[in-house]
Amino acid sequence: MNRNWHLLIGGTAFVCYQVILGSLTGPVQYPWLPGILLVAAGSVLPDVLEPASSRYHRGICHSRGALSLMTILFALSALITVFSPAFPHFVLIYLASCLFLGYVFHLLADSVTPMGLPK
């Protein structure tokens, strides 16, 4: 899958994430510009870490284990963001969740390609 598709999918996931956060937390304002930039970075990060030098470029950064790890990190950071807006540095945790969100959706998009994700 090419970079533009990953960016489009990550951007769509970000918009959904913002809508969900807005409905759950109410008037808390999240910095959307740094958030979308971090989602974009997370959306291309696996391919930066493992460039497509051949048809079989998918290694540990594109694995099911990486997907599991990033999903857990996203879930934890999103839960802290939703339930602890008074947490001292919750904006940093929100921004980390955006990066993890982009990475997760990159791997989910790659998982439905014919090559899939390695174990």
C-alpha positions in Angstrom: 0.0 0.0 0.0 1.4 3.4 -0.9 2.1 6.3 1.5 -0.9 8.4 0.3 -3.3 5.6 1.2 -1.8 5.3 4.7 -2.0 9.0 5.2 -5.7 9.1 4.1 -6.6 6.2 6.4 -4.7 7.7 9.3 -6.4 11.1 8.7 -9.8 9.4 8.7 -9.0 7.5 11.9 -7.9 10.8 13.5 -11.2 12.6 12.6 -13.2 9.7 14.1 -10.9 9.7 17.2 -11.5 13.5 17.6 -15.3 13.0 17.3 -15.3 10.3 19.9 -13.0 12.3 22.3 -15.3 15.3 21.9 -18.4 13.3 22.8 -16.8 11.6 25.8 -14.9 14.5 27.3 -17.0 17.5 26.5 -15.4 20.9 26.4 -11.8 19.8 26.7 -9.9 21.2 23.7 -7.3 18.9 22.2 -4.5 20.4 20.0 -5.7 19.0 16.7 -2.9 20.3 14.5 0.0 18.5 16.4 -2.4 15.6 16.7 -3.0 15.2 13.0 0.8 15.7 12.3 1.6 12.9 14.8 -1.1 10.6 13.2 0.5 11.3 9.8 4.0 10.5 11.3 2.6 7.2 12.8 0.9 6.4 9.5 4.3 6.3 7.7 6.6 5.3 10.5 6.6 1.5 9.8 7.7 2.1 6.2 10.4 4.6 7.5 11.7 2.0 9.9 11.5 -0.8 7.3 11.8 0.7 3.8 10.3 -1.2 1.0 13.6 -2.3 -0.5 12.0 -5.6 -1.8 8.7 -7.2 -2.0 9.4 -8.9 1.4 10.2 -5.8 3.4 7.8 -6.5 6.2 9.7 -7.5 9.3 9.2 -6.9 13.0 7.9 -3.3 12.6 5.1 -4.7 10.3 4.4 -7.8 12.4 1.3 -8.9 14.3 3.3 -8.5 17.5 3.9 -4.8 16.6 0.2 -4.4 15.9 -0.6 -5.9 19.3 1.9 -3.7 21.1 0.8 -0.5 19.4 -2.9 -1.3 20.0 -2.2 -1.8 23.7 -0.2 1.5 23.8 -3.0 3.3 22.0 -5.7 1.9 24.2 -3.9 2.9 27.4 -3.0 6.4 26.2 -6.5 6.9 24.9 -8.1 5.8 28.2 -5.8 8.2 30.2 -6.8 10.9 27.8 -10.5 10.3 28.2 -10.7 9.6 31.9 -7.9 11.9 33.2 -8.1 15.3 31.6 -6.8 16.7 34.9 -3.7 14.5 34.7 -0.7 16.8 34.8 0.6 16.2 31.2 -2.5 14.7 29.6 -1.9 16.6 26.4 1.4 14.8 25.9 -0.4 11.5 26.5 -3.0 12.6 23.9 -0.3 13.3 21.4 1.3 10.0 22.0 -2.1 8.3 21.5 -2.2 10.1 18.1 1.1 8.6 17.1 0.1 5.1 18.2 -3.3 5.6 16.3 -1.5 6.3 13.1 0.8 3.3 13.5 -2.1 0.9 14.3 -4.0 2.0 11.3 -0.9 1.6 9.1 -0.6 -2.0 10.2 -4.4 -2.7 9.9 -4.3 -1.4 6.3 -1.3 -3.6 5.5 -2.9 -6.6 7.1 -5.7 -6.7 4.4 -3.2 -6.6 1.5 -2.3 -9.9 -0.2 1.0 -10.0 1.7 -0.6 -9.4 5.1 1.4 -9.1 8.3 4.1 -11.6 9.3 3.8 -13.3 12.7 
